[in-house]
C-alpha cells in the first residue's frame, strides 16, 4: 500500500516507501511484532507555531490564576501572560532546544501548580473542554484542523504495513491522550510523554496529580522512555527538533544491527504551514543518517481540508 496522497512524488517519499517495502517484504522482512514506529508530536504531527498547543491551554489557566491573584503578574511566566508579550514563553522553549534550561525551570515550576491535587478525571475533563472550543490562533480552526495531514497519512500507511505507532513527545502525556485517538488513531496507552507526578488517594479511590514533574520526555530521555514502554528499538522515528535527535539516532542504530529510518520534519514553507524556522533544529538538520522532510517540497497539502466531525 502506498496511499500517501498529500505527499509529492519526491526522493523523500521514495525513501520512505522503499524503506517500508524493504522491512515488510521478502526474506529480510522484519517480524510484525518488531515493527515499531515513534513520532514526536509538537511540530511533527501537529502545528507548534505561533504557540505550542498545550501552551495555549496553559496560558488560559494562568490567566485565570492572574484574575484571582493579580500580584502574580510581577513574575514570569505570569508577567508574560499579563502583558500579552508571550515571547518569553516561546523563548524559554527555544533556549531549551539550545541546551539552556534556566527559563524552562521557571516555566515548569508554574506549570505543575496547575494540576496539583486534581484527579486525572478532572484534568481530562478540563482538557477535553479546551479542545471542544479553542481555536488555533492563526488558522482559525479547531485544533483538529492543525494536524499535519501528510503525517496522519504516514501513520495509516505504516499501520497498513504492520507497524505499531507510538507518540513519544516532550508534551505532557495526559494532555495529548485526550485527543490522540481522535486526531491520529493512536490510543492513550501508546502515548509516551512528559508526566506530572501522580499519587493514589485511597479515600477518594482516585489517582491525583502532585506538585512536581515526574520526568521531561525530551532529549536523551526519549530513547529511555521508548525502551521502557516498548522493550524494543524503534524501526522508524520522526521528529522536528534537536530534542528529538537522540530518538532519531536510536532508531537508526550504531551500524552493528538492523538499520532504521529517521525522519525530520523541516518547516521551510513560507505561507502554507508553520512559520519557517531552523532555530532549535540546527543539530538535527546537520546530523548524518536522517532523512529531512521538506514541508515546502514534499507536501502538497499540509492541514486537513476540513475539521473532522
C-alpha positions in Angstrom: 0.0 0.0 0.0 1.4 3.4 -1.0 -1.6 5.6 -0.3 0.1 8.9 0.6 -1.9 11.4 -1.4 -0.6 14.6 0.3 3.0 13.6 -0.4 4.6 14.8 -3.6 6.5 12.3 -5.7 9.9 13.3 -4.4 13.0 11.5 -3.3 11.8 11.8 0.3 8.6 9.9 -0.4 10.6 7.3 -2.3 12.9 6.8 0.6 10.0 6.2 2.9 8.2 3.8 0.6 11.4 1.9 -0.3 12.3 1.5 3.4 8.9 0.2 4.4 8.9 -2.2 1.5 12.4 -3.4 2.5 11.3 -4.3 6.0 7.9 -5.8 5.2 8.5 -7.9 2.1 10.9 -10.6 1.1 13.4 -12.8 3.0 14.6 -9.8 5.0 11.2 -8.8 6.3 11.1 -7.7 9.9 8.6 -9.6 12.1 5.4 -7.6 12.6 5.9 -7.5 16.4 9.2 -5.7 15.8 7.8 -3.0 13.5 7.7 -0.1 16.0 7.4 3.5 14.8 7.7 6.5 17.2 6.6 10.1 16.5 7.2 13.3 18.2 4.0 15.4 18.4 4.6 19.2 18.5 5.9 20.3 15.1 5.9 16.7 13.9 2.3 15.6 13.9 0.6 19.0 14.6 1.4 22.7 14.4 3.6 24.3 17.1 3.7 27.8 15.7 2.9 30.5 16.7 2.4 28.7 20.1 2.7 25.1 21.2 -0.9 23.9 21.5 -0.5 22.8 25.1 0.9 26.2 26.0 -2.2 27.8 24.6 -4.2 25.7 27.1 -1.8 26.5 29.9 -1.8 30.3 29.2 -5.6 30.2 29.6 -5.1 28.5 33.0 -2.5 31.1 34.1 -4.8 33.9 33.0 -7.5 32.5 35.4 -4.9 32.4 38.2 -3.9 36.0 37.4 -7.5 37.1 37.7 -7.7 35.6 41.2 -4.3 36.9 42.2 -3.1 40.0 40.2 0.2 40.1 42.2 1.4 37.1 40.2 2.0 39.5 37.3 5.2 40.5 39.0 7.0 37.3 38.0 7.3 35.0 35.0 5.6 33.4 33.3 2.6 35.3 34.6 4.2 38.5 33.6 4.2 37.4 30.0 0.6 36.5 30.1 -0.4 39.7 31.9 1.3 41.9 29.4 0.4 39.9 26.3 4.1 39.6 25.4 4.4 35.8 25.1 7.8 36.0 23.6 9.4 35.0 27.0 7.4 31.7 27.0 8.4 30.8 23.4 12.0 31.9 24.2 12.1 29.5 27.1 11.3 26.6 24.9 13.8 27.8 22.2 16.5 28.1 24.9 15.8 24.6 26.0 16.3 23.3 22.4 19.6 25.2 22.5 20.6 23.5 25.8 19.8 26.2 28.3 17.0 25.2 30.7 17.2 28.2 33.1 13.9 29.7 31.9 12.3 26.3 31.3 12.7 25.5 35.0 10.7 28.7 35.9 8.1 27.7 33.3 7.8 24.2 34.7 7.5 25.5 38.3 4.4 27.4 37.4 3.1 24.6 35.2 3.0 21.8 37.9 0.9 24.0 40.2 -2.0 24.0 37.7 -2.8 20.3 38.3 -1.7 19.8 41.9 -4.5 18.0 43.7 -6.6 17.4 40.7 -7.8 13.9 39.8 -6.8 12.5 36.5 -10.5 12.6 35.5 -10.9 16.3 36.5 -7.8 17.2 34.4 -9.1 15.2 31.4 -12.4 17.0 31.6 -10.7 20.4 31.6 -8.5 19.5 28.6 -11.5 18.0 26.7 -13.4 21.2 27.2 -10.4 23.2 25.8 -10.3 21.1 22.6 -14.1 21.3 22.2 -14.0 25.1 21.9 -10.5 26.6 21.5 -9.2 27.6 18.0 -5.8 27.8 16.5 -4.6 31.4 16.8 -3.7 31.8 13.1 -5.5 29.0 11.2 -8.8 29.9 12.9 -9.9 26.3 13.0 -10.4 23.9 16.0 -7.1 22.3 16.8 -8.2 19.2 14.9 -7.5 21.4 11.8 -3.9 22.0 12.9 -2.9 18.3 12.4 -0.4 17.7 9.5 -2.4 15.7 7.0 0.7 14.1 5.4 1.9 12.7 8.8 -1.6 11.3 9.5 -1.4 9.6 6.2 2.0 8.2 7.1 0.6 6.7 10.3 -2.1 4.9 8.3 0.4 3.8 5.7 2.7 2.3 8.4 -0.2 0.6 10.2 -1.4 -0.9 6.9 2.1 -2.4 6.6 2.1 -4.0 10.1 3.7 -1.2 12.1 2.5 -0.2 15.6 2.8 3.5 16.0 3.6 5.4 19.3 3.8 9.1 20.1 7.0 10.0 22.0 6.8 13.7 22.8 8.1 16.3 25.2 4.4 17.3 25.5 2.6 16.3 28.6 1.3 12.7 28.3 -2.3 13.1 29.7 -2.9 16.3 27.7 -2.1 14.5 24.5 -4.0 11.4 25.4 -7.3 13.3 25.4 -7.2 13.7 21.6 -4.6 11.3 20.1 -7.1 8.6 19.3 -9.4 11.1 17.5 -6.7 13.0 15.7 -4.2 10.3 14.9 -5.9 6.9 15.6 -3.3 6.3 18.4 -4.9 5.1 21.7 -3.8 6.6 25.0 -1.7 3.5 26.0 0.6 4.3 23.1 1.3 7.9 24.1 4.7 8.4 25.7 5.3 11.9 27.0 6.4 14.1 29.9 4.4 13.4 33.0 3.3 15.2 36.2 3.8 13.3 39.4 0.9 11.0 40.4 -0.4 9.7 43.7 -3.2 7.4 44.7 -5.8 8.8 47.1 -7.2 5.6 48.8 -10.1 7.5 50.5 -11.2 9.1 47.2 -10.3 6.0 45.2 -8.7 8.3 42.7 -5.4 8.9 41.0 -4.3 12.6 41.6 -1.6 14.9 40.4 1.1 16.1 42.8 3.1 19.4 42.6 6.1 18.1 40.6 7.1 16.9 37.2 7.9 13.2 37.2 10.0 13.5 34.1 10.5 15.6 30.9 10.4 13.4 27.9 12.9 15.1 25.7 16.5 14.7 24.5 18.3 11.7 25.9 15.3 10.7 28.0 13.3 9.9 24.8 15.1 6.6 23.9 14.9 5.6 27.6 11.2 6.1 27.8 10.6 4.4 24.5 12.6 1.4 25.6 10.8 1.4 29.0 7.4 1.3 27.3 8.1 -1.0 24.3 11.1 -3.0 25.1 12.3 -2.5 21.5 14.4 -0.3 19.4 12.1 1.6 17.0 12.3 0.7 13.3 11.2 4.2 12.3 11.3 7.6 14.2 10.1 11.0 13.2 10.7 14.4 14.9 11.4 18.0 14.1 13.8 19.5 16.6 17.1 19.0 18.5 15.3 17.4 21.4 14.3 14.6 19.0 17.8 13.8 17.8 18.6 11.1 20.4 15.3 9.3 19.5 16.1 9.6 15.8 19.6 8.2 16.2 18.4 5.4 18.4 16.1 4.3 15.5 19.0 4.4 13.0 21.3 2.5 15.3 25.0 2.3 15.5 25.6 0.2 12.4 26.0 -3.1 14.1 22.4 -4.2 13.8 19.3 -3.6 11.8 19.3 0.0 10.4 16.1 2.0 11.0 14.8 5.1 9.3 14.9 8.6 10.9 12.7 11.4 9.5 13.0 15.1 10.4 10.1 17.5 9.5 11.8 20.8 8.3 9.4 23.7 8.5 10.7 25.6 5.4 7.4 26.6 3.7 6.6 30.3 3.9 2.8 30.7 3.7 1.2 27.3 3.9 2.2 25.9 7.3 4.0 26.9 10.4 6.3 29.9 10.2 9.6 28.7 8.7 12.3 28.1 11.3 15.6 26.3 11.7 16.3 27.6 15.3 16.1 24.7 17.7 16.6 22.2 14.9 20.1 23.1 13.8 21.8 20.0 15.3 19.2 17.6 13.9 19.3 19.3 10.4 23.1 18.8 10.3 23.1 15.2 11.5 24.0 12.3 9.3 21.7 9.4 8.6 18.5 11.5 8.9 16.0 11.9 6.0 14.7 15.5 6.0 11.1 16.1 5.1 10.8 19.5 3.4 7.3 20.9 4.1 7.7 23.2 1.1 8.9 20.5 -1.4 7.5 17.2 -0.1 4.0 18.0 1.0 1.3 19.0 -1.5 -1.2 19.7 1.4 -0.4 20.5 5.0 -3.6 20.7 7.0 -6.9 18.7 6.6 -9.3 20.2 4.1 -11.9 20.4 6.8 -12.1 19.7 10.5 -13.0 16.1 11.3 -16.6 15.8 12.6 
